[in-house]
Amino acid sequence: MPEERQFYIVSLKHTLRLHRYITVWRPDNAGYAFPLIWAGKYYELDVRAELDYYNNGCSTVAVPCDVLDQIAIHPMPGEIDNDVGPVVPNNAESWRRILANVISEPAYDPRPEYKGARYRKTA
């Protein structure tokens, strides 16, 4: 029997334009981190059972761990506690890969913030 696929939960809400790296959820839905080594890995069945929570497109998207692992880099020295990595750069290319590999079409259109992204219009 194949092993169940695992996902990182990427936080659109907590990844800001000024952040050099993309924010992911820690284990057990408890907190946020930049280094993937500190991130939680969530099983596909659990994520699919609560897509509106884990993959809503407004604040979160669920992405297979192997996708983020492939685009992760070492952090710039001195930016993360003890230079722990790997981390995912907060740029257009990373977001293209992330959004192309979400677990399913989210309810809302994801609008990530990164340097060079269009600013959101406010009412």
N, C-alpha and C positions, 0 to 999 in steps of 0.2 A: 504494500500500500504506500503510495507516494506521500511524502511529508507535506503538511498543509502550508501553503504560502503565507509569508508574513509581510506586514505592511508597516511603514512609518506613517505617522499622522503629521502632516505638514501644516503649520499654523500660518494662515494668511493674516489673521488678526494680530499676531505678535511678531510678524516679520515686517519691519518698517523699511522705508526707502533708505534710511541712513545706515541700516545694518549691512555689514559686509557679508554676513552668512545668513542662511535660511534657518528659521526656528522650527524645531520639531518637538513633539510631545515626549515627555519622560514616561517611564513605565506607570501602569495603573492609573492613567488619566490624571497624573499628579505633577504639574509643573511643566516647564519648558527648558530647552537646551539648544545650543548650537552643535556641539559635538555628537556625532552619531553614536559614539560609544556610550553616551549617557541617555540616548533615546530609548523609548519603549518600542518593542516589536509586537504588533497586534495581529492575532490570527485572522485569516480571511473570514471564517464563519462568524466571528465576533463582530468584525467590521460590517459585514453584509447585514447582520441582524439589526444594526443601528446606523444605517447610512446617513440619516438626517443629522446625526451627531458627529460621526467620523469623516463624512465626505459630503458636506452640504454645499461647498463652493463659496459660501459667504465667509466662514471663518476657518474651515479646515478642508483638506483633501487627503485621501489615503492613497499612498503610492507604494508599490512593491519595494521591499528593502533592497533588492538587487539593483533597481534603477538608481536610487540615491547613492548606493555604495559605488557604482560605476562612475559617477560624476563628482564624487567627494575628493577633496584636496586636503593638504596639511594647512592648518591656520597660520597666519602671519605670526611671527614670534612676539610674545607678550600680549596677544589679544584675547586669549582664552587661558583660564587657570592652568598653569603648568604646561601650556602649549598643547593641550589635549586635542586630538582630532581623531578621525577626519571630520571635516565640515563641508557643507555644500555652499558654493558661492551664490550670493544673492544677485543674479544677473539674468538677462533675457534668455540666454541659452539654457541655463538650469531650469528656468520656469517653463520653457518650451518642452523640455524633456519630462518634467513633472506633470504638466497638464496633458501631455500626450499619453500618459500612462496611469491616470487615475483609475481606481477600481471600477467605477461606473460614472456615467454622466451625472454630475451634481445638480441639485435642484436650482442653484443659483450659478450665474456665470462668474467664475473666479476672476478677481482683479488684483493680482499680486502687485506689491510695491517693490520697486528696485530702482537704482539709479538709471535714469533714461526712460522709465515708464511714464506714460501719460498720467497726469494728476487726475484724481477723481473730482468730479464736479460736485459741489455741495449746494444744497438748497437754501 
